Amino acid sequence: MKTVRLLSCFFACTLGSLASAAPVDVTIDPSKRGEAIHPFIYGQFIEHLGRCIYGGIWAEMLEDRKFYYPITPNYAPYRTPANADAGDSPFATEGMKEMQFPVIAASPWEILGDADAVTMTTDKPFVGEHTPLVRDGAGIRQNDLGVVQNMDYPGYVWARPTGKQAVTIEVTLVWGDGPQDRASTRLRFRSGDYSKQSFKLRSGGRSDHARLELRVNGGDALIGTLSLMPGDNVRGMRRDTLALLKELGGTVYRWPGGNFVSGYNWRDGVGDRDRRPPRGNPAWTGVEHNDFGTDEFIDFCREISTEPMITVNTGFGDDSSAAQWVEYVNGRADTYGGGWRAKNGHKAPYDVKYWCVGNEMWGPFQLGWMQLHHYVLKHNRVAKAMHEVDPSLVLVGVGDIEQINRQHDPVQVQRGITWSHGMLEGSADYMDMLSEHFYAGRVPWMPDLKRPDLLTHVKLVKDAIKKKTDGHRALQPTLENLNGRVVPIAMDEWNYWHRDYVYGELGCVYDWSDGLGIAMGLHEFYRQSDIVKVATYAQTVNVIGAIKTTKTAAEFETTGLVLKLYRHHFGELPLELEGDFGPVDISAALSKDERTLTVSVVNPTNETKEYRIVGSGIRLASGAKAWAISAEDEFVHNTPGEPRKVDIRSLGDVDATQPLSVPALTVALFEIPLAQR
């Protein structure tokens, strides 16, 4: 019974879908095709924000391990962005007050002993601005760590006795209240300079509120820094997150921002990780540990087999800093920057080809924002300096086809042009692509926006893509300086964005209605394949991300499952389809060798729909396969550590010469072999 009837029966039995009307013809004409879909349509974007890197991709378990915040007797580390310190997020909401992963806005280290047993010294600190001095017999501890049973947790401590005698530091991992719910080891530090001692502790239980304690005995000691990671980490990265990222198959990753990059000094993020200075996150909340920098990003990209795309700082940054970053990444070992990289243990150039020149510099919220006519000069200067180091770079400029800063840029208003218009006029010779960003849904800067009905919601992303591309199709032919050239779009931030943050700062949940909408968005990207060459979904992990993590588990969101399905099964040569399919969105493509037809259907309605593939110049062969993602209702979502409620289902062989049934609230993808002439 491996036919289309199996597919129909599966959905009908599982979801109880209503019967549909007569099948609708989907006419396929292989001669009516668009440009090949660029692989970078399946890109991703990661930023140093919330729990995207730290707590999501990076495996370090300790908050503020380099003591950016002073340790004080007033132990009150946890804040929400609504009442955090000077790093307040502009996107704070009341819902954050109860979120599971609050922001660290004071020291997460609690004093063990008298209140004056720990002081901060600024005399030759180990890293950053100060180092904790712990008195003999006292200690510090960090609470609320996540551990699992029978896992080893390796770590290390940098310390220096202040006297002439060696000291002992007892390190203890605690996962419960009983005397047996702990594991300890003793580390001996000789007098003299700082030294590093490693340890490994095994957890005998599971807890989200485990503790790591350090007690100093035999004298006073300075604690330089320390680290704790799960034993299954992959060169500092979380193994569970990496496994899902490899399944996702993202083709290019944009990093490190985002608004973050406009205040980021890339030099802080290279060299010995323990000596890299901690900073306050310049754009968001919390601490930037600088543990995940350029070299770690390249290692991350190689681990998951993706192409790196680096964004340089054109906010507080300048042309020489951007050019030196290019040299550090791509220069030979005998150059200044390349020699610095080689000294850090990476002799061969990284050969990163794709670079973004700045991020959202049209926004007054952006660090270093300036008016358009000034920024055109800065972009050109930065791009020229980068190309002088490496002429082969592919550069993406900052654009926005809709943005006119009416209150902040009178020159732009007087001319009546958008940011993209001005950049294309003044900087087209210094870029290969122009970025566009959009977020849809109940976004934080529109607090009164209510959730629309399902059919309206699922079209938001699709409509936003078309609005951007329509704007460029209308604008670019009118610009004489382009002389007929089309500057492609890099849609290097796009997604839904909702206000209820469960997984830390900007960590909203995506239910199945969002998954349906992301599938429609991909269909629209395919229709715009001639002008959109890059699309990086924002921001992969936790922060409005396709993957969510707790302290000890990781899971695909509904949106991530959709991206995974299309990445691995949709064709490369998009076909133009004629006809009105109502609220249902249908897309088709041929494989690169033109031997396989793929047809995908997004059905956001409450009825089963049937479609008949009608070929013009093609013959469907046997052996078609089908995959589907569906849910009982639009609000279903997945949760890390719990069984999946939404998943990709392989439905085996179907008979594509018969009507194909697509039940309610379903994304279905059919892979159909073509008979060869």
C-alpha positions as MATLAB code, in Angstrom:
seq = 'MKTVRLLSCFFACTLGSLASAAPVDVTIDPSKRGEAIHPFIYGQFIEHLGRCIYGGIWAEMLEDRKFYYPITPNYAPYRTPANADAGDSPFATEGMKEMQFPVIAASPWEILGDADAVTMTTDKPFVGEHTPLVRDGAGIRQNDLGVVQNMDYPGYVWARPTGKQAVTIEVTLVWGDGPQDRASTRLRFRSGDYSKQSFKLRSGGRSDHARLELRVNGGDALIGTLSLMPGDNVRGMRRDTLALLKELGGTVYRWPGGNFVSGYNWRDGVGDRDRRPPRGNPAWTGVEHNDFGTDEFIDFCREISTEPMITVNTGFGDDSSAAQWVEYVNGRADTYGGGWRAKNGHKAPYDVKYWCVGNEMWGPFQLGWMQLHHYVLKHNRVAKAMHEVDPSLVLVGVGDIEQINRQHDPVQVQRGITWSHGMLEGSADYMDMLSEHFYAGRVPWMPDLKRPDLLTHVKLVKDAIKKKTDGHRALQPTLENLNGRVVPIAMDEWNYWHRDYVYGELGCVYDWSDGLGIAMGLHEFYRQSDIVKVATYAQTVNVIGAIKTTKTAAEFETTGLVLKLYRHHFGELPLELEGDFGPVDISAALSKDERTLTVSVVNPTNETKEYRIVGSGIRLASGAKAWAISAEDEFVHNTPGEPRKVDIRSLGDVDATQPLSVPALTVALFEIPLAQR';
ca = [
       0.000    0.000    0.000;
       2.982    2.332   -0.612;
       0.982    4.803   -2.651;
      -0.445    8.247   -2.221;
      -3.344    6.548   -0.413;
      -0.915    5.719    2.391;
      -0.078    9.406    2.712;
      -3.735   10.372    2.747;
      -4.607    7.656    5.252;
      -1.707    8.605    7.504;
      -2.814   12.201    7.797;
      -6.488   11.422    7.992;
      -5.956    8.921   10.800;
      -3.470   11.123   12.644;
      -5.080   14.527   12.319;
      -8.685   13.829   11.420;
      -8.546   16.303    8.536;
     -11.684   17.227    6.694;
     -12.196   16.003    3.148;
     -11.280   18.435    0.388;
     -12.941   19.379   -2.865;
     -11.837   18.063   -6.270;
      -8.065   17.988   -6.854;
      -6.461   21.198   -8.112;
      -4.033   20.979  -11.024;
      -0.433   22.068  -10.465;
       0.959   22.588  -13.952;
       4.695   21.996  -14.293;
       6.539   23.433  -17.299;
      10.318   22.826  -17.002;
      11.032   25.579  -19.526;
       9.591   28.215  -17.170;
      12.253   28.405  -14.543;
      14.012   31.005  -12.472;
      17.695   31.358  -11.690;
      19.233   28.589   -9.626;
      18.591   28.861   -5.906;
      21.829   29.939   -4.263;
      22.905   27.538   -1.486;
      23.356   30.520    0.835;
      19.569   30.896    1.014;
      19.927   28.311    3.790;
      22.286   30.478    5.844;
      22.213   31.281    9.546;
      23.151   34.234   11.731;
      24.640   34.112   15.242;
      25.239   37.120   17.487;
      26.714   37.727   20.918;
      23.330   38.292   22.483;
      21.418   36.458   25.177;
      22.087   32.707   25.124;
      22.946   32.367   21.440;
      26.699   31.851   21.934;
      27.191   31.538   25.696;
      24.680   29.033   27.016;
      23.775   27.882   23.515;
      26.766   27.065   21.300;
      29.644   27.490   23.761;
      29.923   24.873   26.501;
      31.302   26.989   29.356;
      29.011   26.527   32.354;
      30.278   29.333   34.599;
      28.865   32.815   34.371;
      31.394   35.658   34.675;
      34.320   33.292   35.040;
      36.765   36.208   34.681;
      35.093   38.345   37.365;
      33.895   41.284   35.293;
      31.554   42.106   38.171;
      33.106   42.605   41.631;
      32.256   39.937   44.196;
      30.435   41.601   47.093;
      28.600   40.446   50.230;
      25.362   41.476   48.511;
      24.730   38.325   46.492;
      21.957   39.252   44.027;
      23.179   38.374   40.533;
      20.009   37.772   38.624;
      18.162   40.542   36.881;
      15.849   40.777   33.937;
      16.548   43.314   31.204;
      13.676   45.330   32.658;
      15.736   46.116   35.793;
      19.306   45.333   34.735;
      22.193   47.771   35.112;
      23.594   50.098   32.435;
      23.410   47.289   29.911;
      19.603   47.531   29.789;
      18.068   46.048   26.673;
      15.704   48.273   24.678;
      13.607   45.181   24.041;
      12.763   44.341   27.653;
       9.252   43.154   28.452;
       7.287   42.342   31.570;
       7.320   38.685   30.562;
      11.067   38.518   31.186;
      10.603   38.817   34.941;
       9.590   35.171   35.185;
      11.864   33.734   32.525;
      13.960   30.671   33.306;
      17.233   32.255   32.175;
      17.540   35.743   33.678;
      20.339   38.142   32.823;
      23.438   38.314   35.012;
      23.752   41.963   36.072;
      25.910   41.526   39.204;
      28.452   38.964   40.318;
      27.130   35.384   40.245;
      29.805   34.434   42.816;
      28.681   34.050   46.418;
      31.122   34.494   49.303;
      31.701   31.440   51.525;
      32.729   32.838   54.912;
      32.718   36.281   56.437;
      31.548   39.205   54.323;
      35.074   40.658   54.211;
      36.707   37.328   53.307;
      36.750   38.224   49.604;
      37.943   41.556   48.239;
      38.707   42.779   44.745;
      42.232   43.968   43.985;
      43.182   46.193   41.051;
      46.936   45.707   41.557;
      48.136   43.838   38.474;
      44.896   41.934   37.886;
      45.083   38.579   36.129;
      42.602   39.689   33.464;
      40.226   42.612   33.207;
      40.081   45.375   35.803;
      40.312   43.437   39.061;
      40.953   40.018   40.617;
      39.335   38.485   43.723;
      41.543   37.952   46.775;
      40.188   35.095   48.903;
      41.286   34.844   52.549;
      42.528   31.645   54.168;
      39.595   29.397   55.110;
      37.084   31.234   52.919;
      35.866   30.619   49.421;
      33.449   31.427   46.623;
      30.750   29.454   44.892;
      28.468   29.701   41.872;
      24.919   28.367   42.028;
      22.313   27.269   39.501;
      24.520   25.128   37.274;
      23.011   22.353   35.161;
      24.504   18.860   35.482;
      23.429   15.378   34.423;
      24.071   12.063   36.111;
      27.305   10.174   35.416;
      28.868   12.995   33.416;
      32.445   14.108   33.953;
      32.950   17.848   34.325;
      36.512   18.932   33.613;
      37.747   22.364   34.605;
      40.700   24.352   35.830;
      41.677   27.179   38.148;
      44.267   29.922   37.731;
      45.465   31.065   41.183;
      48.401   32.676   42.999;
      49.192   32.534   46.720;
      49.918   35.965   48.167;
      52.378   34.611   50.709;
      55.519   32.534   50.506;
      53.770   29.262   51.301;
      51.806   27.000   48.976;
      48.036   26.981   49.362;
      45.424   24.324   48.707;
      42.180   25.060   46.905;
      39.417   22.517   47.393;
      37.066   22.383   44.396;
      33.660   20.786   44.988;
      30.766   20.035   42.655;
      27.453   19.767   44.551;
      24.251   18.437   42.953;
      22.045   17.753   45.997;
      21.529   18.318   49.703;
      22.923   15.023   51.000;
      26.544   14.418   52.030;
      26.858   11.934   49.166;
      25.682   14.506   46.591;
      29.085   16.046   46.027;
      32.485   15.366   44.523;
      35.677   17.148   45.563;
      39.329   17.448   44.667;
      42.262   19.411   46.100;
      44.562   21.544   43.992;
      47.955   22.721   45.305;
      49.354   26.069   44.196;
      52.961   26.981   44.917;
      54.039   30.485   45.792;
      55.180   32.756   43.005;
      53.281   33.662   39.854;
      49.872   32.469   38.749;
      49.660   28.808   37.811;
      46.933   26.696   36.263;
      45.676   23.482   37.843;
      43.148   21.207   36.139;
      40.525   18.965   37.689;
      37.718   16.602   36.711;
      34.648   15.977   38.833;
      31.899   13.448   38.147;
      28.259   14.192   38.858;
      26.295   11.446   40.557;
      22.926   13.058   39.896;
      20.965   15.488   37.780;
      20.217   19.060   38.795;
      19.541   22.513   37.356;
      20.744   24.050   40.620;
      24.123   22.437   41.107;
      26.969   24.413   42.706;
      30.702   24.752   42.172;
      32.588   25.718   45.332;
      36.196   26.804   45.842;
      37.750   26.980   49.348;
      41.241   28.286   50.018;
      43.366   26.748   52.789;
      46.902   27.402   53.989;
      47.015   31.100   53.130;
      45.375   33.821   51.080;
      45.136   33.437   47.301;
      44.227   35.424   44.224;
      41.831   33.602   41.888;
      42.707   34.629   38.335;
      39.988   32.812   36.448;
      38.458   29.355   36.215;
      36.417   27.146   33.900;
      33.951   24.272   34.010;
      32.549   22.397   31.022;
      30.664   19.140   30.407;
      33.048   16.336   29.562;
      31.502   15.719   26.159;
      32.282   19.235   24.888;
      33.868   19.512   21.441;
      36.798   21.917   21.750;
      34.684   24.129   23.954;
      31.408   23.747   22.025;
      28.258   21.998   23.227;
      27.966   18.564   21.662;
      24.154   18.485   21.753;
      23.844   21.849   20.016;
      26.449   20.899   17.406;
      24.554   17.695   16.587;
      21.413   19.671   15.738;
      23.368   22.307   13.811;
      24.875   19.582   11.649;
      21.395   18.224   10.961;
      20.203   21.726   10.138;
      22.840   21.994    7.425;
      23.180   25.790    7.367;
      25.354   26.749    4.409;
      26.798   30.057    5.633;
      27.006   31.615    9.100;
      27.102   35.374    9.661;
      28.908   36.516   12.852;
      29.424   38.327   15.299;
      26.514   40.731   14.804;
      24.097   42.275   14.700;
      24.050   45.378   16.869;
      26.801   43.806   18.980;
      29.432   44.250   16.295;
      29.214   48.061   16.274;
      30.857   48.122   19.710;
      33.050   45.027   19.309;
      36.838   45.126   19.257;
      37.839   41.915   17.514;
      41.300   42.069   19.126;
      39.660   41.336   22.495;
      38.613   37.934   21.141;
      41.948   36.430   20.036;
      44.883   34.908   21.902;
      44.840   33.016   25.182;
      41.160   32.729   26.143;
      41.910   33.133   29.837;
      43.713   36.420   29.217;
      41.073   37.943   26.949;
      39.379   40.798   28.804;
      35.732   40.509   29.843;
      33.554   43.383   28.689;
      30.026   44.552   29.181;
      27.983   43.623   26.122;
      28.058   46.907   24.179;
      24.609   46.562   22.623;
      22.619   44.203   24.815;
      22.824   42.987   28.434;
      25.207   40.908   30.499;
      28.901   40.150   30.040;
      30.858   39.499   26.869;
      33.432   36.936   28.003;
      35.428   37.036   24.756;
      35.828   33.256   24.973;
      34.271   32.819   21.523;
      36.264   34.957   19.108;
      37.565   34.784   15.560;
      39.507   31.534   15.878;
      36.664   29.804   17.713;
      34.182   30.979   15.086;
      36.288   29.520   12.281;
      36.666   26.272   14.222;
      32.896   26.223   14.737;
      32.266   26.703   10.995;
      34.668   23.919   10.081;
      33.134   21.590   12.652;
      29.647   21.945   11.147;
      30.909   22.252    7.519;
      29.624   25.723    6.769;
      30.983   28.886    5.127;
      31.974   31.723    7.476;
      30.778   35.292    6.899;
      32.297   37.943    9.157;
      30.769   41.349    9.881;
      33.203   44.192   10.593;
      32.587   47.103   12.937;
      31.604   50.292   11.092;
      29.971   51.793   14.190;
      32.698   52.623   16.695;
      35.211   50.845   14.423;
      37.294   52.267   11.586;
      38.914   51.288    8.297;
      42.306   50.321    9.711;
      40.739   48.017   12.318;
      38.604   46.307    9.657;
      41.596   45.893    7.342;
      43.732   44.439   10.118;
      40.964   41.959   10.940;
      40.980   40.827    7.308;
      44.759   40.425    7.511;
      44.497   38.435   10.742;
      41.980   36.102    9.095;
      43.333   35.822    5.547;
      46.890   37.127    5.587;
      49.980   34.968    5.116;
      51.968   34.138    8.218;
      54.655   36.676    7.185;
      52.192   39.605    7.376;
      51.597   41.493   10.601;
      48.030   40.246   11.090;
      48.723   36.782    9.712;
      51.763   36.509   11.960;
      49.578   37.334   14.948;
      47.207   34.541   13.924;
      50.134   32.131   13.468;
      51.430   33.051   16.933;
      48.004   32.104   18.251;
      48.408   28.623   16.773;
      46.843   28.943   13.314;
      49.571   29.236   10.695;
      47.467   28.678    7.546;
      45.190   31.541    6.428;
      41.484   30.973    7.002;
      40.533   32.297    3.539;
      37.217   33.808    4.585;
      35.660   35.140    1.398;
      32.403   36.744    2.543;
      32.393   39.886    4.703;
      29.643   42.273    5.782;
      30.650   45.924    6.032;
      28.720   46.964    9.117;
      25.263   46.251   10.474;
      22.051   48.323   10.382;
      23.896   51.631   10.328;
      20.638   53.277    9.254;
      19.313   52.987   12.829;
      19.786   55.706   15.485;
      19.923   52.834   18.009;
      23.143   51.610   16.388;
      26.431   52.423   18.124;
      28.289   54.945   15.977;
      25.221   55.751   13.862;
      25.625   58.648   11.465;
      23.633   60.268    8.705;
      23.467   58.536    5.351;
      25.661   60.925    3.363;
      28.397   60.580    5.980;
      28.058   56.815    6.227;
      28.470   56.421    2.453;
      31.931   57.938    2.863;
      32.733   55.616    5.758;
      31.534   52.495    3.965;
      33.664   53.303    0.930;
      36.711   53.977    3.054;
      36.325   50.734    5.031;
      35.587   48.612    1.959;
      38.591   50.042    0.117;
      40.905   49.283    3.039;
      39.607   45.717    3.278;
      40.089   45.141   -0.460;
      43.636   46.480   -0.284;
      44.422   43.600    2.064;
      42.481   40.986    0.083;
      41.007   41.972   -3.311;
      39.083   38.684   -3.550;
      36.647   39.546   -0.746;
      32.912   39.547   -1.464;
      31.522   42.538    0.446;
      27.968   43.145    1.660;
      26.916   46.729    2.328;
      24.312   47.939    4.819;
      20.923   48.597    3.245;
      17.268   49.141    4.032;
      14.856   49.794    1.181;
      12.192   51.177    3.529;
      14.196   53.188    6.045;
      14.062   56.980    6.071;
      15.193   58.487    9.370;
      12.757   61.386    9.437;
      13.773   62.661   12.858;
      17.504   62.031   12.645;
      18.628   62.538    9.045;
      17.265   65.735    7.461;
      19.433   65.340    4.345;
      17.913   61.926    3.690;
      14.424   63.314    4.234;
      15.054   66.338    2.011;
      16.143   64.113   -0.853;
      13.290   61.694   -0.182;
      15.483   58.601   -0.496;
      15.779   55.438    1.512;
      19.012   54.121    2.987;
      19.337   51.490    0.243;
      18.824   54.174   -2.400;
      21.642   56.295   -1.020;
      24.005   53.342   -0.592;
      23.381   52.138   -4.143;
      24.018   55.632   -5.481;
      27.145   56.335   -3.464;
      28.698   52.962   -2.658;
      27.718   50.471   -5.371;
      31.315   50.320   -6.596;
      32.415   49.242   -3.123;
      30.044   46.339   -2.589;
      28.989   43.065   -4.182;
      25.656   42.750   -2.365;
      23.417   44.938   -0.236;
      21.823   43.723    2.974;
      18.156   43.894    3.897;
      16.709   42.885    7.278;
      13.182   42.251    8.487;
      11.378   40.732   11.437;
       7.695   39.825   11.429;
       5.215   39.042   14.160;
       4.503   40.656   17.517;
       7.788   42.561   17.550;
       8.869   44.428   20.720;
       8.817   47.901   19.168;
       5.106   47.470   18.351;
       3.763   46.605   21.832;
       0.116   47.061   20.904;
       0.278   44.643   17.993;
      -1.947   41.647   18.641;
      -1.472   38.195   17.223;
      -3.344   38.083   13.900;
      -5.427   35.180   12.653;
      -3.502   32.150   11.415;
      -3.747   32.822    7.679;
      -2.574   36.403    8.142;
       0.261   35.335   10.430;
       1.736   32.701    8.134;
       1.902   35.211    5.254;
       3.870   37.846    7.184;
       7.333   36.559    6.265;
       6.410   35.859    2.656;
       4.930   39.337    2.247;
       7.957   40.992    3.880;
      10.335   39.281    1.446;
       8.238   40.345   -1.522;
       8.038   43.915   -0.273;
      11.824   44.098   -0.049;
      12.427   42.556   -3.460;
       9.687   44.603   -5.137;
      11.344   47.715   -3.751;
      14.685   46.810   -5.288;
      13.151   45.808   -8.603;
      11.521   49.240   -8.780;
      14.556   51.205   -7.574;
      17.650   49.697   -9.142;
      16.728   50.167  -12.845;
      16.264   53.893  -12.175;
      19.811   54.446  -10.888;
      22.026   55.624  -13.726;
      25.256   54.807  -11.900;
      24.336   51.102  -11.887;
      24.207   51.104  -15.700;
      21.945   48.063  -15.765;
      23.830   46.189  -13.071;
      21.708   44.362  -10.498;
      23.105   44.481   -6.963;
      21.900   41.278   -5.280;
      20.223   41.276   -1.886;
      21.732   39.578    1.148;
      18.740   39.101    3.462;
      21.139   38.494    6.304;
      18.603   38.862    9.122;
      15.073   37.519    8.730;
      12.600   35.759   10.977;
       9.527   36.026   13.132;
      10.083   37.834   16.420;
       7.683   37.544   19.358;
       7.685   39.171   22.759;
       7.415   36.281   25.227;
      11.010   35.353   26.110;
      11.381   31.915   27.674;
      14.989   31.098   26.747;
      16.733   34.228   28.012;
      17.035   37.584   26.320;
      14.990   37.561   23.082;
      14.506   33.792   23.466;
      10.926   33.483   22.214;
       9.161   30.180   21.506;
       8.139   29.285   17.940;
       4.943   27.307   17.569;
       3.680   25.546   14.457;
       2.098   28.688   13.003;
       5.630   30.115   12.782;
       6.878   26.950   11.111;
       4.190   27.236    8.453;
       5.185   30.861    7.877;
       8.908   30.099    7.540;
       8.055   27.477    4.905;
       6.105   30.101    2.953;
       9.063   32.430    3.327;
      11.373   29.877    1.737;
       8.944   29.543   -1.161;
       9.152   33.308   -1.676;
      12.945   33.242   -1.602;
      12.817   30.647   -4.386;
      10.614   32.964   -6.462;
      13.142   35.757   -5.941;
      16.216   33.636   -6.679;
      17.491   36.062   -9.307;
      17.938   38.886   -6.803;
      18.253   37.271   -3.337;
      21.541   35.388   -3.087;
      22.000   35.143    0.682;
      19.491   34.669    3.486;
      20.741   34.118    7.032;
      18.013   33.159    9.467;
      18.387   34.997   12.776;
      19.684   33.896   15.207;
      20.001   30.110   15.104;
      20.245   29.285   18.834;
      17.939   30.550   21.612;
      17.801   34.223   20.554;
      14.787   34.175   18.202;
      16.441   30.924   17.133;
      15.616   27.744   15.243;
      17.174   25.706   18.069;
      16.515   26.139   21.773;
      18.623   24.907   24.675;
      18.277   24.469   28.399;
      21.336   24.022   30.594;
      21.558   20.355   29.637;
      19.388   19.751   26.541;
      18.898   21.074   22.997;
      15.985   20.773   20.574;
      14.706   21.939   17.196;
      12.010   24.569   17.102;
       9.256   24.139   14.498;
      11.078   26.687   12.333;
      14.311   24.722   12.519;
      12.587   21.544   11.346;
      11.200   23.394    8.316;
      14.632   24.791    7.441;
      16.166   21.341    7.787;
      13.530   19.675    5.579;
      13.902   22.135    2.707;
      17.687   22.330    2.966;
      18.070   18.597    2.428;
      15.227   17.798    0.013;
      14.152   20.786   -2.078;
      15.505   21.198   -5.619;
      17.918   23.792   -7.016;
      16.179   25.061  -10.198;
      12.920   26.842   -9.255;
       9.942   26.562  -11.582;
       7.258   29.168  -12.181;
       3.782   27.950  -11.286;
       0.618   29.449  -12.640;
      -2.763   29.475  -10.974;
      -4.418   30.619   -7.793;
      -4.029   28.220   -4.896;
      -5.796   30.460   -2.406;
      -4.257   30.477    1.086;
      -2.156   27.434    0.195;
       1.387   28.133   -1.031;
       3.009   25.748   -3.529;
       6.560   25.738   -4.864;
       8.367   23.450   -7.305;
      11.922   22.955   -8.505;
      14.100   20.599  -10.488;
      17.230   19.010   -9.140;
      20.516   20.254  -10.568;
      20.726   17.269  -12.931;
      17.046   17.769  -13.886;
      16.244   14.162  -13.061;
      14.044   14.912  -10.048;
      11.075   17.190   -9.501;
      10.377   18.517   -6.017;
       7.002   19.960   -5.093;
       6.294   21.463   -1.674;
       2.924   22.515   -0.301;
       2.179   24.700    2.722;
      -1.414   24.173    3.798;
      -2.313   26.525    6.700;
      -6.033   25.826    6.428;
      -8.256   23.495    8.422;
      -9.044   21.312    5.417;
      -7.227   18.623    3.504;
      -6.237   19.791    0.034;
      -5.604   17.578   -2.990;
      -3.343   18.460   -5.905;
      -2.641   16.763   -9.203;
       0.775   17.217  -10.853;
       0.220   18.023  -14.521;
       3.408   17.917  -16.569;
       4.175   19.838  -19.740;
       7.200   18.202  -21.317;
       7.856   15.902  -18.359;
       6.801   12.390  -17.375;
       6.594   11.370  -13.748;
       8.318    8.105  -12.891;
       7.641    5.730  -10.013;
       9.485    5.829   -6.707;
       8.402    9.268   -5.492;
       9.018    9.972   -1.809;
       7.299   12.296    0.629;
       8.056   14.069    3.894;
       5.698   16.056    6.035;
       5.585   18.220    9.133;
       2.234   18.726   10.798;
       0.638   19.427   14.151;
      -2.709   19.107   15.837;
      -3.069   22.875   16.092;
      -1.118   26.035   15.346;
       0.117   26.507   18.927;
       2.048   23.229   19.283;
       5.795   23.576   19.863;
       8.804   21.558   21.001;
      10.643   21.807   24.332;
      14.256   20.739   24.982;
      14.472   17.575   27.048;
      10.893   16.528   26.266;
       9.519   14.278   23.482;
       8.980   16.133   20.228;
       5.451   17.256   19.530;
       6.393   18.430   16.031;
       8.787   16.496   13.814;
       9.648   15.646   10.214;
       7.990   12.411    9.140;
       9.257   10.392    6.230;
       6.202    8.872    4.528;
       8.002    6.530    2.177;
       6.966    5.935   -1.430;
       3.958    7.650   -2.994;
       2.324    7.491   -6.419;
       2.737   10.996   -7.818;
       0.580   10.214  -10.862;
      -2.411   10.192   -8.495;
      -3.764   13.216   -6.577;
      -1.537   14.160   -3.647;
      -3.354   14.808   -0.390;
      -2.012   17.471    1.960;
      -3.917   17.616    5.259;
      -4.689   20.656    7.336;
      -1.831   22.540    9.024;
       0.816   20.662    7.072;
       4.019   21.283    5.186;
       4.514   18.462    2.680;
       7.448   17.965    0.333;
       7.401   15.475   -2.553;
      10.518   14.261   -4.351;
       9.455   12.812   -7.706;
      11.795   11.065  -10.162;
      11.311   12.016  -13.812;
      11.218    9.471  -16.616;
      14.221    9.976  -18.883;
      13.680   10.269  -22.615;
];
